[in-house]
Amino acid sequence: MLKQRILTAIVLIPLALGVIFLLPLHWFGLAVLLVMALAAWEWCPLMGVCTNRGKLTYTVFIMALIGLSYWLTPLESIWQSDSLHPFIYSLIAIGTLWWLIAIVLILNFPRSKAVWQRSRIFVGLIGVLMLLPAWAGLMALRAKGYDSEPLTGAFWVLFVFCLVWAADVGAYFSGKQFGKHKLMPNVSPGKTLEGLVGGLLLSLVVMFLVAEYTDFIAVHSLPYYLVGTVTVLVSVFGDLNESMFKRCVGVKDSGSLLPGHGGILDRIDSLTSALPVFLLGYLWFVH
């Protein structure tokens, strides 16, 4: 299993870096649209939609919402001076609010499943609240400073990705080595408190190295570390959120596209929560 994960990561990481750094903004947007479409397809079984026709309908619906967002906010106007376009900002704020609600649902699972288990429409809406704000956050980060320096936003995207990857890697290895106390056994039996601490510590190392050895962040500031830490903690709930829905339908992975990792949604679940929360925290406290 570990060998498969490593081999898949060896392929995925260069591919992700190529998309982030080499593609022009519009092509990057199309690549993100494809990822969100695949994630929407994989979300369908978790909402009880298992026919290809039903999956296609929901996937097209998500793509249409993203397309409408493109139309309402052209990529060149995502940033207006140093401020986000009001529509994109609204999506980010709605997404952050949703994740606050999601955390409450996760902490109260399995009792909380009574709120949504019998409603496909509600679970479908949750998919929208996961994917659309994540798209908005990712596009806003990539578009930052694009006119003056096209790679500025790419480094911001990479920074958030590295925080989430560090949290995932740190949690995996520290959980394997030291894990004794279950974090939330009702939601995800494999996650441990020791894994959470290990992931958080490794992400703090990433934050320190970025502030210390690059000009990406000018100083070691308390808001910088607070926003990064909150982003990592919320990313854990992004993972737990998908685990909660998978547990209810009795599946281990959202798909099988990525050997050792499951599906696309299994790889981006933490990012769906991290992206809007980080961007809102950046705008409020760091920017």
N, C-alpha and C positions, 0 to 999 in steps of 0.2 A: 504493500500500500504506500509506504513512504517513498519507495523507488519510483512508483508511478507518479506520485505528487511532484517529485523533484524533476522527473523527465518532462512532465507537462509544463511545469514552471519554467524550465529552460527554454521552451518554445514560446510560452505566453509572455514572459517578461520582455524579450526583445521585440515581440510583435506590438505589445502595448507601448513601449518606448518609441517605436517607429511611428505609430499612429499619433502619439502626443507631440513629438518633436518634428516630424518630417512632413506631415500632411498640412496643407493650407487650411485655414479656418473652416471653409465651407465643406471640404472633404472630411475634415475631422468631425464636423457636425453629422455628415452622412454615416460615418463609421459609428458614432454614438447612437444614431437612430437605429442602426442594425442591431447593436447590442441590446438596446431597450426593447426592440421587437422580439428578439429571442427570449429575453427575460419575461416579456408579457406572455409569450407562448408557453413558457414553463410555469408561469403563475396559474394558468388555467386549471390544471388538475387540482391545485390546492384550493380552488374555489368550486370544485365539483364539476368542472366542464372538461369532459374527456374526449368528445368527438372532434375530429379534425375541423369540421365546419364551425363548431363553437369556438375552438381555439383560434381559427383564422379570423372569425368575427371580432373577438376581443383584441387580438393582435392588431388588426387594421384600425380598430377604435383607438388604441393607444397611439399608433402611428399618426392617425388623423389629429389627435390632440396635440402631438408634438409639431406636426405640420402647421396647425393653426397657430401655435406659439411662434413658429418661425415667421409666419405671415404678420402676426401682430407686432413682433419684435425682430426686425432684421438683425443679423449677427453684428453688423457694423454699428448698431445703435444700442447694443446691450449695456454698454457703459456710456454715460453722458457726463463728460468730464470725469470726476471721481465718484460719481453716484451711479447706482444701478437703475436701469429702466424700471419704472413703477410696476409694469406687468411682471417682469422677472423677479423683482423684489417681493411682489405679492406671492408668487409661487414658492419662493424660498421661505417666506414667513409661514405660509400655510403648511409647507412640508415640515418645518421645525415644530409647529404646533401639533401636527399629527404624531410626530415621534414622542412628544411629551405624553400624548394619550396612549400611544403604543406601549410605552414603558409601564404605564399603570396597568394595561391589559396583561402584559407579560408577568408583572409582579403578582398579579392575582389569578394567574392560570393554575388549575383548569377551570375555576369558577367563571372566569371571564369569557370562556368560549360560548356561554349562553347568549352573550351579546350579539355574536356574529355567525355562529355555526349553522344556523338554519336559513341564512340569507345569502344567496349567491351574489345578489346586487351589492350588498354591503362589503363582501370580500372583494368583489370586483372594484369597488370604490377604493378600498385599501390599496389595491394594486396601482391605481391611478395616483394615490397620495404618496406611494413609494417611488414610482418611476418618473413622474413628471417633474417634481421638485429636484430629484437627483439629476435629471437631464438639465434643468435650468442651472443648478449649481455647477455642474461640470462645464457647460458652455460658458457661463459667466467667468469662471476661473480661467479657462483657456483664452477667452477674448480679452482678458485684462491687459491693457497696454499694447494691444496688437498693432495699432497704427504706428506707434513710435518704435517698438521693439517686439517683433513677432514672437520671440521665445519667452518673454516675461511670463505670460500666462501658462506656458508649458511647464515652467519650473514650479509654479503654484500647484498645478495639477499633480505633478510628480511628488511634491511635498506631501499633499494629502494622501496620495497613494502609498507613499513610504510610511506614513504614520499608521495607516491601516494594515499594511503588510507587516510592519514591525510588531504590531499588536498581535496579529495572527500567528506569526512565526514564534514570537516570545511565548505566547500562550500555549502553543502546541508543544514546544520542547520543555518548558518549565512544568507544564501539566503532566507530561509523560514522566519526567524525572522526579517531581516533588508532589504531584497532585494527590491529595488525600481528602480534602473537604469539597464536596459537591457544591457548585455555584447555584444552579437551579435545576435539580434533578427532574422535576416535573416537566420542564421544557426541553432541556438538553442534558441527558445523563452524563455525557462525556466531559462536560466543561467543569473546571474546578476553580476554587478561589485562588489557589496557587498559580494556576495558569493565567488568570486575570492579572494578578500582581506582576508576573513575569512579562506579560505582554505590555503592560503599562510602563514598566521599567525600561524595556527596550525602546518603546516609542519616545520616552523621555531622553534616552541617549541620542536618538535621531534628532530631536528638537535641539539638544545641546550642540551637537556637531554642526547642524545647519547654522545656528546662531554664531558659533565660535569660528568656523572656518570658511564661511561664505559671506557675501554682502547681500544675501537674500533677505535676511532680517538684520537690521542695523544693530540692535542691542539685545542683551538678555533681559527681557522685560517680563514682569509678572503677568500682564494680560496675555502675552504671547504664549507662555507656558500654561496658563489657565484655559485658554481657548483650545490649545492642542490637547490638553488632558481631557477636557469635556468631549472633544471630538472623538477621541479614542474610546472613552467610556460609552458614548452613544453608539459608536460603531459596533460595540459588543451587543447592544440591544437590537441593532439591525440584523445581526446574525441570529440572535435568539428569537426575533420576530418570525423569521422564516421557519426556524426550527419548531416554533409553536404551531404553525399551520401544517407543517409536514407531519408533526406528531398526531394531529387530529385526523389526517387522512391515511396515516400508516405508511409513509414512504420515508426512505433515508435521504435521498437526493432529489433535487428538482428535475434532474435530467442526467444524461450519460454522455454528453458531448465532450467533456473534458476528463479523460481517464485519471482516476485518483482524486479528482476534485468534484465530480458530479456534473452539474449543469452550469450554464452561464449565471443563472440566478444565485447559485451557491457561491460563486466567486464575487459577485457584486453586492450581495445582501448587506455587508457591512458598509460599503460605499454609499448605498442608497440613503442611509441615515447620516453618515459622516459628511457628505458633500454639502447639503443645505445647512446643517448645524455649523460647520466650520465657516462657511461663507458669511452667515449671519453674525457669528461671533467675531469674525475678522472685521466686518463693517462697523460693528458696535464698539469694539474694544481695542483693536489693533490698528486699523486703518488710520 
